[in-house]
Amino acid sequence: MNSFFILKMTVKPRLRFYPFAYALFTEELCSHCWYCLAPVEAKKRCLGCGFALFCGKECQMLGWKDHKEICSGKDKKTDGFYKDQIYEHLKNFYEEKFLMSKDVVFELHCRDYINRHAISDKAYVKEIGKGLYLDLCAYDHSCRPNTIFTCDGFVATLRGLNPNVDIGNRSTTFYTYIDLLSSLQQRKKQLKDTWYFDCQCERCTDPSDHLLTSILCPSCSSDNRAEICIFGEHSYKNIKSGIINCEKCGNEVPKDYVMEAVNAMRFIDKIIEDREVEQMPKKTRVEFLEDLLERFTKILSGSNIYLCKLIQNLIPLIAPDKNEELLRLHLRSENCVRRCFPQNHPAIAFHLRNIGIFLNNLNRYEEAVKYFREAQDIMEYTLDAGHPMTVENRSLLQQTLENLNSSEKPENSAMSADNNVTVHSRNGNPVTEVKEVLEDLKIGEKSAAKIESKEPAEKSAATEKSSPARENQSITSGLKKTFNDLFSDDFSDLPELIYRGHFSCFCMYVVIMTLRNIIRDDEVLHVVSSLIRPSSTLSIMNRRRLPIQPLKKDPEGFELDAHKDMIMDDSVENKIIGQMNYIRMFLADKLVFPPDTREYKFEFKDLEELGSLGNGSFGTVKKMRHSLTGTEMAVKRVRIVSSGVDDVASCRSMKRLQQEVDAIKSASNCKQIVQFYGITFHEGDGLVCMELMDISLERLYMAVHDLGYPAFDENTLGSVAINTIIALNHMKSQYHIIHRDVKPSNILLNRKGEVKLCDFGICGYLQDSVAQTQDAGCRPYMAPERLMTFSKGYDIRSDVWSLGISMVEVANFAFPYPGFTTVPLFAQLDLVVHGDAPMVSNPLYSTKTKNFIHYCLTKDQESRPTFADLTNTVFYQHYNSMDNLSELVGAYVAEILSKIETV
């Protein structure tokens, strides 16, 4: 689910994913909710089996559809009960001819195994389960990624690391599958062993990456030794002979010295891989690592990744009150961390924050502020301002600034030890250093380690050991043997596979591949949901549409309660929206052309493309012809970026498609809104077929300007205003819908003089006439209250403002805020929130038109008119009473269109 702006200075690309299937690890089943995966303190177990754990009644209800299949079987103690039950299920329901061969099934299982993504706890400290995120798997790997993904329960969010990331473009968006704190050789081997490809990403083809395995020149002076890359092609290395000459001193580097360095790196890699250090007594571990660090520092460069790995293993063993030693180690590894991770990566921020903590504890406040500020900038962009780690770092920065100010006063020049930043480990012991960075980050799958202010994580910026973004291990012979057991008499390992989530995804592949050519997709979905524990999206599918109570109306049909001060609840909005399944089952592949009630079956092949009409919100619009009837239509193609399940509440793109269909279909009795003809699906996209109009208001006024007219026709502008008001009020009064994207490109006209509103892709549902979602709509047309971050919600009067801005744009032949989209957010706020409302500058317009527009652009929301207020204006009553208004508008549109066609 992508939700991001287009403004260069404020863009934060985001895309949310939901798993097709997910499962907790066995060891986490007694500590986390089986549905939302939140940690459970007050344990509420299932009354049926007494084992399943839920955090509350809501989760228990939502999770019941999945849990009920296994609830009654939990008490079975019979050996082999679970594997026998599954085997009998497969044997009884599927004939042998419909089952795939063992080799094919194993291959599919291997794909499942390597494409699993880790699900962490909310603190991002440990992995608690696995999930299969189908759309996330479609994104490719890069060792220099431009995104990361974080987890909140089973929800994964892909986050861009810079504003230029087009997060919806899979060809240019990458995240990492592996630990980035690795050398080129390590990364290539891991990717080849696990994902079977040779990485040729930007980092892997960058010669400077070989600095991670560089050595120190043995001949240079001891205080200024050159870093020499022994791998890769370099100007100082003879490829044929392998002789390396130092660029600084010109001396040849002895081959024995090079081999000594290579052996040192191999030795470090082996003891870490075999976890030999962990088997030593703590005192011995410290002495052993310090000895290795001292010895190999004489050979390996400061940028060497293997020295950094020694440091990451040493840091957790250092006493927390040894700030100088901890600071020294972090500073030594800083260069390597910056080189391994891309800009704005949280790993860099956490490392810098740790350095800031130690500097603050040593009363070096000015230096600490520098590191805290850089860390804060990264965290606020990548993790957002409200993330616990961002909040904690902000607090540390503020405390350090206070310490700095106090130290500058003569009476406070001597700072006491009490000013140290003290944090606590999970066992309650004071820990001055925050040691979470790489281990907590879980490189490539989580953006940050969420740590409570009294509960920091326990690994430093150089302490990451593995990347649970995808499984880092090779598919070993042991795995193959375990899977082969599925087809033998020994099923002893199968229960463990089931709990670990292996078998659930295997079942998906078997069932879908076997049944997709035999029964309908919705039946396949039903079978899969009965076999496995799927994601929450399947559990939400059976929600029913809430009844919508009509508002009180005056005799003219306009609402009377538009000023109620209530805040919208997003959960209510999701429930009102309904189900995507409803569209697929009852609306898809059917065409009706009102007022004709005949129904035509159709699919994508029945549509003939005639050209492009433009872009709507989150979709392209094309002109197409229905081959059977010859009817020309506007067809909006909406890309569905889904989690693999038709659940509106869990996929924003589906939600928008549902909203648009829901809105225009419901408004079929309103002639000021484009007619809905039908919908079909093709290649994962939803194609919404609608009434075809001749031209948008945006194209019309631009054509009028280009043709040299002194002003846009005032009658047409009046017709646009009153018809838009009628359309907006109809959606509000009948269906509690606010459009949220009123602008010239979404107002359509034709030669009949009809004016219609379109593009309900980001409309919102209101509760007591109020909405709250701030980021829906086109920012240049947003009302002041919608641009203000801390606004307490908005109502239909925000659409009134957007109508006023649109009318000013048409009347002046130009958008009223020049350069709006190129300035940062604070400049936009200054223009719209603090600046004067724009006015009509063309003197050819009447006073009643100017006054009406000025009335719409009342900056104070409470004083701005509602739709009912606008109907009482002289402007509205004048144009609403014109009997020949449609004829005048139609003639004007036809005149402009004929001139466009002849140019």
Secondary structure, DSSP 4 states (H G I P E B T S, - for coil): -B-----TTT---EEEE--SEEEE-GGGTTTB-TTT--B-SS-EE-TTTS--EESSHHHHHHHHHHHHHHHTTTT--STTHHHHHHHHHHHHHS-GGGSPPHHHHHHHHHHHHHH-EEEE-TTSSSEEEEEE-TTGGGSEE-SS-SEEEEEETTEEEEEESSTT--TT-TTT-EE-SS-SSS-HHHHHHHHHHHH------TTTT-GGGGGGG-EE-SSS-TTSPPEE--SS--TTB-TTT--EE-TTT-PEEPHHHHHHHHHHHHHHHHHHHTTTGGGS-HHHHHHHHHHHHHHHTTTB-TT-HHHHHHHHHHGGGS-TT-HHHHHHHHHHHHHHHHHHS-TT-HHHHHHHHHHHHHHHHTT-HHHHHHHHHHHHHHHHHHT-TTSHHHHHHHHHHHHHHHHHHHHTSGGG-S--GGGS--EE-TTS-EESS---HHHHHTTTT-S----BTTB--S--TT-----TTS--S---HHHHHHHHGGGSS--TTHHHHHHHTHHHHHHHHHHHHHHTTTS-HHHHHHHHHHHS-B-HHHHHTT--PPP-PPPPB-TTS-BS-TT------HHHHHHHH--HHHIIIIIBTEEE-TT---EEE--GGGEEEEEEEEEETTEEEEEEEETTT--EEEEEEEE---SSS--GGG-HHHHHHHHHHHHHHHTTT-TTBPPEEEEEEETTEEEEEE---SEEHHHHHHHHHHTT-SS--HHHHHHHHHHHHHHHHHHHHHH-EE----SGGGEEE-TT--EEE---TT-EE-BTTBB--SS-S-GGG--HHHHSTT---B-THHHHHHHHHHHHHHHHTS-SSTTGGGS-HHHHHIIIIISPPP----TTS-HHHHHHHHHHT-SSTTTS--HHHHTTSHHHHHHHT-TTHHHHHHHHHHHHHHHHHH-
